[in-house]
Amino acid sequence: MELYLESRSEASENTLRSHKYRLRHFIRWCEDGDEGNIQNLNSLTGRDLHEYRVWRKQEGDLNVVSVKTQLSTIRVFMKFCESIDGVEDGLSEKMLVPTIHGGEGSRDALMEVPHAETLLEHLRKYDYASRRHITILLLWHTGMRIGALHSLDVKDFDEEDERLSLNHRPETGTRLKNKSNGERYVALSENVCEVLKDYLSEVRPPTEDDSGRQPLLTSQKGRPSRGTLRGVIYRATQPCVIGECPLGNEQDACEYYGSGSPKCPESVSPHSIRRGSITHFLSKDVPEKVVSDRMNVDQKTLSKHYDRRTEEQQAEQRRQYLGNVE
């Protein structure tokens, strides 16, 4: 593992931390697994990898999306081990990574914090204040739905009060999911406001949509469609944008659509960014009522469909509040 992490010196600290976290489970299994203490990976077999896969899913109570993420890292690690004669050649191909079809796992899928932080760090450095940067930044920072992002106009950004105003405007082509009940102000951090100001002053072209409004995010036709914004998100969140492809750059691992353009199965959907953002806010001890109001989702739905903290994480957070209670 140490040799592998050293070989990934070009990766960000967050990426390395994420890979190290996943690989530690594999090391723990090698040390304490049913097969006994595995000290030399040269003896590792495809059967061992299958047993690890079963053990990790059960031991971690993981859904299919989490299993895919964890095993993809193990597969990349195995490919590295092959390159230094650390395991039998071809062993990585025996690490079967589950394929997610259609909407399978979508209810539980979320953008993980290390991925979000690494991607935003990359965009800030290499694609600063671009439409792509603004899209990912606002979705992660506010947890808003893609429909809300699509509805934003330039005038909805209040630079002085550092906030966005979300408005339901069906008569001119933009809607909020909860209609007028979804209208609200969303506070922004100083850093997000700085990027937005730079985008508006230096990057955004002067353009109007068909209704004469000035959309915050633009396209050649004025206001980009929701489908266009989804495409921006899918392309931006491909792991190979910021690092090594966890699937080994295998073309047949990508899903193809009518346009012939590949969609990486490791890409993150807009709703997965929203779910990851909500979980991140809750993990930082932001009260549920605050998160509920900010993300425009009632607390019952928030708990049932969006909160992806583990029972262990929630217990540790409760401990902080109960520490002074005898």
Helices and strands as residue ranges (DSSP letters): H 2-7, H 13-32, G 41-43, H 46-60, H 64-83, G 91-94, H 113-126, H 131-142, H 146-151, G 154-156, E 157-158, E 163-166, G 170-172, G 179-182, E 184-187, H 190-198, I 199-203, H 226-236, G 239-241, G 251-253, E 255-256, E 262-263, H 270-283, H 288-295, H 299-301, I 302-306, H 311-322
